[in-house]
Amino acid sequence: MQGRAPPRGYAGLVGLLAVDVSAFGVVMSADSQPIEALGGQTRVLTKQGGLTRCPIVIRNEGGFAGFTGYVGTEEIDGSPTRDWLTAFGLRHAGVSLADYAAALGRELTAVWKALGLQSVVEILISGVESRDVRFWYVRNSQGLNDHDWTYKPPKQDFDVVDDLDGRYMPRDLQPGQTKEELLRERTYSFRQGVLLPAAPVFDAFSQILAMLYTHGVDGFEPVGSLDDLAYFARQRMEFLKRLSSKKHGIYTKSPAPLGGEVHVLGVDRAGVMKTYPKIRAQAKVI
């Protein structure tokens, strides 16, 4: 692909997209750096600096309040992915989360087949439905290459998976334990995008989060609310962005695969959504 213009609708990833699910609600976070994810290759698409676009779309329909975040494609059928997802949501206003996710998978499959796209796209959907936290994904990824954690070439058919309630709850619930009880004991964190070295660092932060969430660490702010969780997520993303900086971190190339503005959004169990800028006092309802 070097020196060739990508075909219409081709891939471009934000650097990293993350979701944290807790008893307080859900937080979704991302940076602003677009990259291109091909089979076995990751390329930064734009120069770093001045990047502000947000790869997280708000959805408040069908009894679900939350977010649809994307990594993998900056343009679908000639439209920016954010605009395409927004228009898709409007066409499916009022439907349940399950129906929305299923329809999204079907339509993306149709588009990928019609255009013959060869790009990876991972879509994470998370929020609150009937005061219960949810996490789904829609993707055409076939996993990662072991040697460098780049994506394998994608398939055209998209998977639609209720990951939290369909996989993690059956795996982790003890006999007689409720989902609410389990979520008071632990959080669930998910990430997609540029995964090396971001993923090992992300996972180390998850261990810190587990300590702060369950019993606290002397001298550190406890994670006792959705706001606390959101600002932990911001610190994690800011650290990863700084790590990937040639100027401030240890990354040697320019531009870096993570960069630009960090976006952090959250929704509590009552369905109230907020945005979390750098300064904690400036967090506001959206």
Secondary structure in CASP SS format (residue, H / E / C, confidence):
PFRMAT SS
TARGET T0000
AUTHOR 0000-0000-0000
METHOD secondary structure of the structure
MODEL  1
M C 1.00
Q C 1.00
G C 1.00
R C 1.00
A C 1.00
P C 1.00
P C 1.00
R C 1.00
G C 1.00
Y C 1.00
A C 1.00
G C 1.00
L E 1.00
V E 1.00
G C 1.00
L E 1.00
L E 1.00
A E 1.00
V E 1.00
D E 1.00
V E 1.00
S C 1.00
A C 1.00
F C 1.00
G E 1.00
V E 1.00
V E 1.00
M E 1.00
S E 1.00
A E 1.00
D C 1.00
S C 1.00
Q C 1.00
P E 1.00
I E 1.00
E E 1.00
A E 1.00
L E 1.00
G C 1.00
G C 1.00
Q E 1.00
T E 1.00
R E 1.00
V E 1.00
L C 1.00
T C 1.00
K C 1.00
Q C 1.00
G C 1.00
G C 1.00
L C 1.00
T C 1.00
R C 1.00
C C 1.00
P C 1.00
I E 1.00
V E 1.00
I E 1.00
R E 1.00
N E 1.00
E E 1.00
G C 1.00
G C 1.00
F E 1.00
A E 1.00
G E 1.00
F E 1.00
T E 1.00
G E 1.00
Y E 1.00
V E 1.00
G C 1.00
T C 1.00
E C 1.00
E E 1.00
I E 1.00
D C 1.00
G C 1.00
S E 1.00
P E 1.00
T H 1.00
R H 1.00
D H 1.00
W H 1.00
L H 1.00
T H 1.00
A H 1.00
F H 1.00
G H 1.00
L H 1.00
R H 1.00
H C 1.00
A C 1.00
G C 1.00
V C 1.00
S C 1.00
L H 1.00
A H 1.00
D H 1.00
Y H 1.00
A H 1.00
A H 1.00
A H 1.00
L H 1.00
G H 1.00
R H 1.00
E H 1.00
L H 1.00
T H 1.00
A H 1.00
V H 1.00
W H 1.00
K H 1.00
A H 1.00
L H 1.00
G C 1.00
L C 1.00
Q C 1.00
S C 1.00
V C 1.00
V C 1.00
E E 1.00
I E 1.00
L E 1.00
I E 1.00
S E 1.00
G E 1.00
V E 1.00
E E 1.00
S C 1.00
R C 1.00
D E 1.00
V E 1.00
R E 1.00
F E 1.00
W E 1.00
Y E 1.00
V E 1.00
R E 1.00
N C 1.00
S C 1.00
Q C 1.00
G C 1.00
L E 1.00
N C 1.00
D C 1.00
H C 1.00
D C 1.00
W C 1.00
T C 1.00
Y E 1.00
K C 1.00
P C 1.00
P C 1.00
K C 1.00
Q C 1.00
D C 1.00
F C 1.00
D E 1.00
V E 1.00
V E 1.00
D E 1.00
D H 1.00
L H 1.00
D H 1.00
G H 1.00
R H 1.00
Y H 1.00
M H 1.00
P H 1.00
R H 1.00
D H 1.00
L C 1.00
Q C 1.00
P C 1.00
G C 1.00
Q C 1.00
T C 1.00
K H 1.00
E H 1.00
E H 1.00
L H 1.00
L H 1.00
R H 1.00
E H 1.00
R C 1.00
T C 1.00
Y E 1.00
S E 1.00
F E 1.00
R E 1.00
Q E 1.00
G E 1.00
V C 1.00
L C 1.00
L C 1.00
P C 1.00
A H 1.00
A H 1.00
P H 1.00
V H 1.00
F H 1.00
D H 1.00
A H 1.00
F H 1.00
S H 1.00
Q H 1.00
I H 1.00
L H 1.00
A H 1.00
M H 1.00
L H 1.00
Y H 1.00
T H 1.00
H C 1.00
G C 1.00
V C 1.00
D C 1.00
G C 1.00
F C 1.00
E C 1.00
P C 1.00
V C 1.00
G C 1.00
S C 1.00
L H 1.00
D H 1.00
D H 1.00
L H 1.00
A H 1.00
Y H 1.00
F H 1.00
A H 1.00
R H 1.00
Q H 1.00
R H 1.00
M H 1.00
E H 1.00
F H 1.00
L H 1.00
K H 1.00
R H 1.00
L H 1.00
S C 1.00
S C 1.00
K C 1.00
K C 1.00
H C 1.00
G C 1.00
I C 1.00
Y C 1.00
T C 1.00
K C 1.00
S C 1.00
P C 1.00
A C 1.00
P C 1.00
L C 1.00
G C 1.00
G C 1.00
E C 1.00
V C 1.00
H E 1.00
V E 1.00
L E 1.00
G E 1.00
V E 1.00
D E 1.00
R C 1.00
A C 1.00
G C 1.00
V C 1.00
M E 1.00
K E 1.00
T E 1.00
Y C 1.00
P C 1.00
K C 1.00
I C 1.00
R H 1.00
A H 1.00
Q H 1.00
A C 1.00
K E 1.00
V E 1.00
I C 1.00
END
